[in-house]
Amino acid sequence: MAKLERLNWDAIEWEQVNPHMKRKIITGDNMTVAQIFLADGFTVPLHAHINEQITQVVSGKMRFVFGENRDEEMILGPGDVVVIPANLPHEATMIGDVLEFDSWAPRREDWLNKTDDYLRG
């Protein structure tokens, strides 16, 4: 049996990913969860990954576009949740400052080893 560990978001330090984004990450053997702050107007560039993703907006709004041609759009506000299938290209633009939680399975190895260049550059 895996070791149980109690964690608290307030005890985890923010990682400043770029001038417009910071995050706190908790990971297990098979999934990653993150609390993320994104500044008004920031756009997470179009990208895709092998991970299924669940995004829950706490405050602010996120304008998502989906698909290689950005042919589907969705605006999420506080309390809204979207399940993004693995390998589906997606982009998100912040409308107001946004606080949100993301979960991924399998876990986000690129976030853990800091090779998530699409966010850093």
C-alpha positions in Angstrom: 0.0 0.0 0.0 1.3 3.5 -0.9 2.1 5.8 2.0 -0.7 8.3 2.9 0.3 11.9 3.1 -1.7 14.9 4.2 -1.0 18.1 2.3 -2.4 21.6 2.5 -2.4 24.1 -0.4 -1.4 26.9 1.9 1.9 25.1 2.8 2.9 24.7 -0.8 5.0 27.5 -2.4 4.0 29.2 -5.6 6.2 28.5 -8.6 6.4 31.5 -10.9 6.2 29.9 -14.4 6.3 33.2 -16.3 5.3 36.8 -15.5 1.6 36.0 -15.9 1.3 32.5 -14.4 2.1 30.9 -11.1 1.1 27.5 -9.8 1.2 25.0 -6.9 1.6 21.3 -7.8 0.7 18.1 -6.0 1.5 14.8 -7.7 1.0 11.2 -7.0 2.1 8.1 -8.9 -0.6 8.4 -11.5 -2.0 11.9 -11.5 -1.1 15.6 -11.0 -3.2 18.3 -9.5 -2.4 22.0 -9.6 -3.7 25.3 -8.2 -3.0 27.9 -10.8 -3.2 31.7 -10.9 -3.3 33.4 -14.4 -3.3 37.1 -15.0 -6.0 38.9 -17.0 -5.3 38.8 -20.7 -2.7 35.9 -20.6 -3.1 33.2 -23.2 -1.9 29.6 -22.6 -0.8 28.8 -26.2 -2.4 26.1 -28.3 -0.9 22.8 -27.1 -1.9 19.1 -26.6 -0.6 16.4 -24.3 -1.1 12.7 -23.6 -2.9 13.6 -20.4 -6.7 13.8 -19.8 -7.3 17.1 -18.1 -10.0 18.4 -15.9 -10.2 22.2 -15.3 -12.3 23.8 -12.7 -12.5 27.6 -12.5 -12.7 29.2 -9.1 -12.7 32.9 -10.0 -12.4 34.9 -13.3 -13.3 33.5 -16.7 -11.4 31.4 -19.2 -12.1 31.4 -22.9 -11.0 28.0 -24.3 -10.7 27.1 -27.9 -10.3 23.5 -29.0 -9.0 21.7 -32.0 -6.2 22.2 -34.5 -8.3 24.9 -36.2 -9.6 26.3 -33.0 -13.1 25.5 -34.3 -14.8 25.0 -30.9 -15.1 27.6 -28.2 -16.2 27.5 -24.6 -16.2 30.2 -21.9 -15.9 29.0 -18.3 -16.7 31.0 -15.2 -16.6 30.3 -11.5 -17.9 26.8 -10.7 -17.6 25.6 -14.3 -15.6 22.5 -15.1 -14.5 21.0 -18.4 -13.0 17.6 -19.1 -10.4 17.8 -22.0 -9.7 14.5 -23.6 -6.1 13.4 -24.1 -4.3 14.7 -27.2 -7.0 17.4 -28.0 -5.3 20.7 -28.9 -6.5 23.5 -26.6 -5.8 27.2 -25.8 -7.1 29.4 -23.0 -7.3 33.2 -22.7 -7.9 34.7 -19.3 -10.8 37.2 -18.9 -9.9 38.9 -15.6 -7.5 37.3 -13.2 -8.2 33.6 -12.9 -7.8 31.1 -10.1 -8.4 27.5 -11.2 -7.6 23.9 -10.4 -6.4 21.4 -13.0 -6.1 17.6 -12.7 -4.3 15.3 -15.1 -3.9 11.6 -15.6 -1.4 10.3 -16.2 0.7 12.8 -14.2 2.3 15.8 -15.9 5.9 14.7 -16.2 6.7 17.9 -18.3 5.5 20.1 -15.4 7.5 18.1 -12.8 10.8 18.1 -14.7 10.2 21.7 -16.0 10.2 20.9 -19.7 6.9 22.7 -20.3 8.5 25.3 -22.6 5.2 26.3 -24.2 4.5 28.1 -20.9 7.9 29.3 -20.0 9.0 30.9 -23.3 
